[in-house]
Amino acid sequence: ALAGAACVGSLTAYAAPAQAQTADAPRVTLISDALIERTEIGADGKEKSSLKKPAEVIITPGDRVVFTLKYKNQGSLPATAFRATNPMPGPVQFVAAGEEWAEVSVDGGKNWGKLANLTVMAKAADGVADIKRNAAVEDVTHVRWVFPNDIPPGGEGTLSYRGVVK
């Protein structure tokens, strides 16, 4: 239950402020899930991947985790400028987001962008001086999706990102 418990309730979502104050504003619901990806040998002798609920397996370091976020606009207006943010669960290291337009943060959600464009301060080899280095997957603290288009009434979909248990 490590990965599942770490993910539940950790999402935040935002709609444009002007919409959030109207009675018939978009109501985007979010359902988050975490599944453990396992590779098994099928009856035909070929490898196949399957997704297991955390309660169905013993989770160990190195296990691959697939996080999904299902969204649906249950309101009567389009959700404009919608975004969803998910902090990385402590025992999981970020690997990749399923959507090219996802952004990450390496500083607790203060700054956002593509991982290749972010930097972090780290201790130099002497253990004293601080140096700036390119950010790496182990530095990711949050994943965020800023929806490029409105979510129409009734519009729904699924977002995802992958991690590995530390």
VOLUM-184504 format. One record per residue (C-alpha): x, y, z; residue number from 0. Coordinates in Angstrom, 1 decimal. Each point is the difference from the previous one (the first is absolute). Layout:
<rs>
[[X,Y,Z],NUM]
...
</rs>
This chain:
<rs>
[[0.0,0.0,0.0],0]
[[3.1,2.2,0.0],1]
[[-0.5,1.6,-3.4],2]
[[-3.8,0.1,0.1],3]
[[0.0,1.6,3.4],4]
[[2.6,2.5,-1.0],5]
[[-2.1,1.1,-3.0],6]
[[-3.5,0.3,1.5],7]
[[-1.1,3.5,0.8],8]
[[3.2,1.6,-1.3],9]
[[-1.4,1.7,-3.0],10]
[[-0.9,3.7,-0.4],11]
[[-2.0,1.4,-2.9],12]
[[-0.8,3.5,-1.0],13]
[[-2.4,1.7,-2.4],14]
[[0.2,3.6,-1.2],15]
[[-1.0,2.2,3.0],16]
[[-2.8,1.8,-1.8],17]
[[-1.7,-3.4,-0.8],18]
[[0.4,-1.3,3.5],19]
[[-2.2,2.7,1.4],20]
[[-3.1,-0.6,-2.1],21]
[[-2.8,-2.3,1.0],22]
[[0.2,-2.1,-3.2],23]
[[3.8,-0.1,-0.1],24]
[[1.8,-3.0,-1.4],25]
[[0.1,-2.8,2.5],26]
[[3.0,-2.1,-0.9],27]
[[0.2,-3.2,2.0],28]
[[3.4,-1.7,0.4],29]
[[0.5,-3.7,0.9],30]
[[3.6,-1.0,0.7],31]
[[1.4,-3.6,0.0],32]
[[3.4,-1.7,0.3],33]
[[0.7,-3.4,-1.4],34]
[[3.1,-2.2,0.1],35]
[[1.2,-1.1,-3.4],36]
[[1.2,-3.6,-0.1],37]
[[1.5,-2.0,-2.8],38]
[[-1.1,-3.6,-0.1],39]
[[0.4,-3.0,-2.3],40]
[[-3.2,-0.9,-1.7],41]
[[-1.3,-3.5,-0.8],42]
[[1.5,0.5,-3.5],43]
[[3.5,0.5,1.5],44]
[[0.1,3.7,-0.9],45]
[[0.5,2.9,2.4],46]
[[-3.0,2.2,0.6],47]
[[-0.5,3.0,2.3],48]
[[-2.9,0.3,2.3],49]
[[-1.1,2.6,2.6],50]
[[-0.8,-1.2,3.5],51]
[[-1.6,1.9,2.9],52]
[[2.5,0.6,2.8],53]
[[-2.0,-2.2,2.3],54]
[[0.4,-3.0,-2.4],55]
[[3.8,0.0,0.1],56]
[[3.0,0.4,2.3],57]
[[1.6,3.3,-0.9],58]
[[3.7,0.1,-0.1],59]
[[2.7,2.6,-1.1],60]
[[0.3,0.0,-3.7],61]
[[-3.7,-0.7,-0.6],62]
[[-1.5,2.2,-2.8],63]
[[-3.0,2.1,0.9],64]
[[-2.6,1.4,-2.4],65]
[[-1.9,2.9,1.4],66]
[[-3.2,1.0,-1.9],67]
[[-2.3,3.0,0.4],68]
[[-3.4,-0.3,-1.5],69]
[[-1.8,3.3,-0.5],70]
[[-3.5,0.9,-1.0],71]
[[-1.8,3.4,-0.3],72]
[[-3.4,-0.6,1.6],73]
[[-0.9,3.7,-0.3],74]
[[-2.0,1.8,-2.6],75]
[[2.8,2.3,-1.1],76]
[[3.4,-0.8,-1.6],77]
[[2.9,-0.1,2.6],78]
[[2.4,2.6,-1.2],79]
[[3.6,0.3,1.1],80]
[[-0.4,-3.2,2.0],81]
[[3.1,-1.5,1.6],82]
[[0.7,-3.0,2.3],83]
[[3.0,-0.5,2.1],84]
[[1.3,-3.1,1.7],85]
[[2.8,-0.1,2.5],86]
[[2.3,-2.9,-0.4],87]
[[-0.6,-2.5,2.8],88]
[[3.1,-0.2,2.3],89]
[[0.9,-3.6,-0.7],90]
[[-0.3,0.3,-3.8],91]
[[2.4,1.5,-2.4],92]
[[-1.4,1.7,-3.1],93]
[[0.8,-1.7,-3.4],94]
[[-2.2,1.6,-2.7],95]
[[-3.4,1.6,-0.6],96]
[[-2.3,-1.5,-2.6],97]
[[-0.8,3.4,-1.6],98]
[[2.6,2.1,-1.8],99]
[[-1.7,3.2,1.4],100]
[[0.5,-1.0,3.6],101]
[[2.4,2.1,2.1],102]
[[2.0,-0.9,3.0],103]
[[1.4,1.9,3.0],104]
[[3.3,-0.7,1.8],105]
[[-0.5,2.5,2.7],106]
[[-3.2,-0.9,1.8],107]
[[-2.3,1.6,-2.6],108]
[[1.6,3.5,-0.2],109]
[[1.2,-0.2,-3.5],110]
[[-1.2,-2.2,-2.9],111]
[[1.2,-1.2,-3.4],112]
[[1.4,-2.9,-2.0],113]
[[2.6,-1.9,2.0],114]
[[2.7,0.7,-2.6],115]
[[-0.4,3.7,0.7],116]
[[0.1,-0.1,3.8],117]
[[3.0,0.3,2.3],118]
[[0.7,-0.7,3.7],119]
[[2.6,1.0,2.5],120]
[[2.1,-2.9,1.3],121]
[[3.0,-0.5,2.1],122]
[[3.3,-0.1,-1.8],123]
[[2.3,-3.0,0.3],124]
[[1.8,1.8,2.9],125]
[[-3.4,-0.1,1.9],126]
[[0.3,3.7,0.8],127]
[[-0.6,2.1,-3.1],128]
[[-3.4,0.1,-1.8],129]
[[-0.1,-0.5,-3.7],130]
[[-2.8,0.4,-2.5],131]
[[-0.6,-3.2,-2.0],132]
[[-2.6,-1.2,-2.5],133]
[[-3.1,-1.5,1.7],134]
[[-0.5,-3.8,-0.2],135]
[[-3.0,-2.3,0.5],136]
[[1.0,-0.5,3.7],137]
[[-0.4,3.7,0.6],138]
[[-3.7,0.2,-1.1],139]
[[-2.3,1.0,2.8],140]
[[-3.3,0.7,-1.9],141]
[[-1.7,-0.8,-3.4],142]
[[-2.4,2.6,-1.4],143]
[[-2.3,0.1,-3.0],144]
[[-1.2,3.4,-1.3],145]
[[-2.7,-1.0,-2.4],146]
[[0.8,1.6,-3.4],147]
[[-3.7,0.0,-1.0],148]
[[-3.3,0.4,1.9],149]
[[-1.7,-3.1,1.4],150]
[[-3.5,0.1,-1.4],151]
[[-3.0,-0.9,2.0],152]
[[0.0,-3.8,0.2],153]
[[3.6,-0.1,-1.2],154]
[[2.2,-2.6,1.7],155]
[[3.3,-1.7,-0.4],156]
[[3.0,-1.6,1.8],157]
[[3.4,1.4,0.8],158]
[[2.9,-2.1,1.2],159]
[[3.6,0.0,1.3],160]
[[2.4,-2.8,0.9],161]
[[2.2,-0.4,3.0],162]
[[2.2,-2.6,1.6],163]
[[0.0,-1.0,3.7],164]
[[3.2,1.2,1.7],165]
</rs>
